[in-house]
Amino acid sequence: MNKKLIKAGVLTVSAAMLLSGCYPSMLLSDRPSYNTSPYDPLTPPPVHGGGGSDSSDGSDPDGRGTQLNFNDQQLEIDRVERDEEVAMKNDGVWTVFVYLCGADLESEDGAGTDDMKEMQNATKSCSDLRFVVEAGGAREWKNSTCKNRKSQRLLIQNGYTEVLECSDSRNMGSASTLADFLSWGVKNYPSQYMALDFWDHGGGSINGVCFDELHYDDSLTLAEIDSALLSVYGEMTDRFELIGFDACIMATLETANILVPYARYMVASQDLLSGLGWKYECFGDALNDGAKDGAQVGRYICDYYYDDCIRYRYYDAAPVSVIDLSRIDDFIGAFNAYAADIYEYAQNGGTTEIIKAAKQAMNFGGNNWTEGYTNMVDVKDLIRLTSSRSANAGTAIQRLESCVIYMSDSYYSNDSGGLSVYYPLSVQGSSELDVFRNICVSPYYLGLVDLCAYGSDNNGSTDGYDFDWWLGSGSGFWNSFFDWGGGYDYWDSDYDNDLNFDYTDSSITFTVPPHLDDDGYYCFRLSEDSLNVLDTVYCNVMLSYWDDYDDCEYMLDLGTDDYVDLDWSTGECRDSFTGEWFLLPDGQPLCVYLTDTGYDPRSGDSYNIYTSPVKVNGEDTYLRIKQTYGYDYMTTEVMGIWNGINANGSASREVYQLKSGDRVCPCYPAYDVYSGEYVADYYGDDYVYNGDPEIEYDMLYEGDYYYAFEIYDLFDNVFYSDFVLFGVESDGSLVYYN
């Protein structure tokens, strides 16, 4: 159906003003307030590595239990190891050391208190189980045992909790705090089976785990965990049976590599754990059922977590993996051989193809400019998508599958491989890359990331840089990097990944530029070169709003969607916008950003995932919305309320469900219609959720709107077309003004 086209004065708005992040607002009666929340539509949250002033940066070989070297084109893995491993005691007892950094999970929701109650329950019926807890990092505790803004050491056994120590707050993000706890713990509570559990938020390989809200959200990096575990290595005669993470996004290859000398098994999740976390009764039930090793106990952790999520209707529960750490070295060797193939292919003109595959691979923890980035990509999916370029890909996948000995189920089909690997979907600054080169498991993969990251900053051009001289130098992999400073100059640059709307930073060019055709469609045709580096095309819709107080027009952002028809063979594209949008039940439109698309093979349905910045009960957060497309139906639902990736790099763990009585207020960043400058965040009216359908998908109300294309290339650059003005009439028809 042709769109209605009205001849009028030309009214296009320069796309350089489209600082995507505004919010649409319908009827705004009051003077809008400025948003001082962590959500900033102009600047994505930065990602920082954790670690306090006493943190080990890994440059001291004596502070690492693993050293990687590269000699004669061969990767050598040198790990500390004992001549003989002997149990600390032959008593059949399991001691679980819990490094419980409460943070906001405890101070706001009492999640740590709930889990300590579960630990008590687990020990009531199992005399061979005890939990030794270091509890800290929270402003407030929701129990009478733990003291606010203090650090405590607790013993939980036989259904009771005993306070062993209480002291001034110790920084849970410091390697020395972890080392001191473990040294004290294995000395005073040795047992035949010992486990270590990191409890808190997680941020993946770069940002680590355990973000202490009493110490500037400092976190334990992987290098710090390595250093702390090595410091107590000589005090132990055996390794931990299991090291786990009751935290988000920590099932990574880099994490597993660090833990190999210290544990037999790792238990962690690649994605966001629900706020429920582990179900600690599983330990007692596992032992009572005869579980004897970390693999068997790990299965109980996985299954109990999943069952708990289903019980409380957390249907998007992330699967949890059990990793056999004794098999990691075999996988690292195969992964390095695969990476060598891919690195060579990228050097010979295949960079664009590799970047495209990495962006298509399954990823975890948000990874969009609105919610933040963890840059954790499923390693199996990455290998699979590039397998045609490596003769070693099949072996790498087989050895990965041998490492991941168990994964919990997932309500929605999940084809993840059980381990993630770092890939810079969006580089968050030179410090992120400095952290990664300290924990990367393969020199070739490091070279590949360096090549692709640098290429992303230069539209695919890496002329003048040669990584091979270092790969063939015969020097130590990690050590030579520390001595030399590492990588290209890019790694140490003051790289800034703020959103950029300058045309000159995009590689996109056209054979037919964006224009309104005679039928009222906004369309363009890409050049062949641009089509080769194209990532995706979205549309951005804004509401025209006249502010009587300022006596001027603003554009209020309704967000982005995939209302475009793109022919990938010709580069021809035109809008397919129908005027429908996401609305609250009271008619207010939401600002939504398309963050992910997928396909559920169980149902045969396709789906889109959106994030919508809002206030819920006065607090800034995001609604996560899922739109499912079946053969002859479409459903729209709120998956939950999620706070995204914090400025410190930690992933918010709790995904809340809307409850009856919750106040939802849509939020819309506003921009000057002529200068494109950000003005303020405008807010709509509170909608009180009462159990009715949460989100509607219907025609926008009558008024004037703006539409533009957002064209993303593979190098993290965005081209914004000019805005065209259109109207929605009372009968629901669209009118484009030309």
Helices and strands as residue ranges (DSSP letters): E 4-6, E 12-13, G 15-17, G 61-63, E 66-71, E 74-79, E 94-101, H 103-107, H 111-124, E 129-136, E 150-157, E 160-168, H 175-188, E 193-199, H 204-207, E 209-212, E 218-220, H 222-231, G 233-235, E 240-246, H 253-259, E 263-269, H 281-288, H 294-311, E 320-324, G 325-327, H 328-345, I 346-350, H 351-360, E 363-364, E 376-378, H 379-385, G 387-389, H 393-403, E 404-407, E 420-422, H 430-437, H 443-457, H 468-471, H 477-484, G 489-492, G 503-505, E 510-516, E 522-526, H 528-532, E 534-547, E 552-561, E 564-566, E 572-575, E 580-583, E 592-600, E 605-616, E 619-629, E 634-642, E 663-672, E 678-683, E 687-688, E 696-699, E 703-713, E 718-720, E 723-728, E 734-737
